């Protein structure tokens, strides 16, 4: 049986934490930043975690399941 391939887009976008959760970046932080407030841009800088519902799908893309 061939090896399972990791999805290239997913490996660039997600990272595993030590406890097994999946880190992700917030969207809407790349361009058209002039109309966004300082507070909004600052809050988008922080990493978020993938919701529990989507974890199974992201882990399969990363080849972890």
C-alpha positions in Angstrom: 0.0 0.0 0.0 1.4 3.4 -0.9 2.3 6.1 1.7 -0.3 8.7 2.6 0.5 12.1 1.1 0.3 15.2 3.2 -1.8 18.0 1.7 0.8 20.7 0.8 -1.6 23.6 1.4 -2.6 22.3 4.8 1.0 21.8 6.0 1.7 25.5 5.3 -1.4 26.7 7.1 -1.7 24.5 10.2 0.7 23.5 13.1 0.3 21.2 16.0 0.6 22.3 19.6 2.1 20.2 22.3 -1.3 19.2 23.6 -2.5 18.0 20.2 -4.6 21.0 19.2 -4.2 22.6 15.8 -3.0 26.2 15.5 -4.2 28.4 12.6 -3.8 32.0 11.5 -6.7 34.4 11.3 -8.0 35.4 7.9 -8.4 39.0 6.6 -4.9 40.1 7.7 -3.1 40.2 4.3 -4.4 43.2 2.4 -6.9 46.1 2.4 -5.8 47.0 5.9 -6.5 50.7 5.7 -10.2 50.4 6.4 -9.7 48.1 9.4 -9.2 49.5 12.9 -6.0 49.1 14.9 -7.8 46.9 17.4 -9.1 44.6 14.6 -5.7 44.2 13.0 -4.1 43.6 16.4 -6.6 40.9 17.3 -6.1 39.2 13.9 -2.4 38.9 14.6 -2.9 36.3 17.3 -3.1 32.6 16.5 -6.4 30.8 16.9 -7.2 27.1 17.2 -9.2 24.9 14.8 -12.6 24.2 16.1 -13.3 20.7 17.5 -15.7 19.9 14.6 -13.1 20.6 11.9 -10.1 18.9 13.7 -10.7 15.5 12.2 -10.7 16.8 8.6 -7.6 18.9 9.2 -5.7 16.0 10.8 -6.5 13.8 7.8 -5.2 16.5 5.5 -2.0 16.5 7.5 -1.7 12.7 7.4 -2.2 12.3 11.2 -5.2 10.0 11.0 
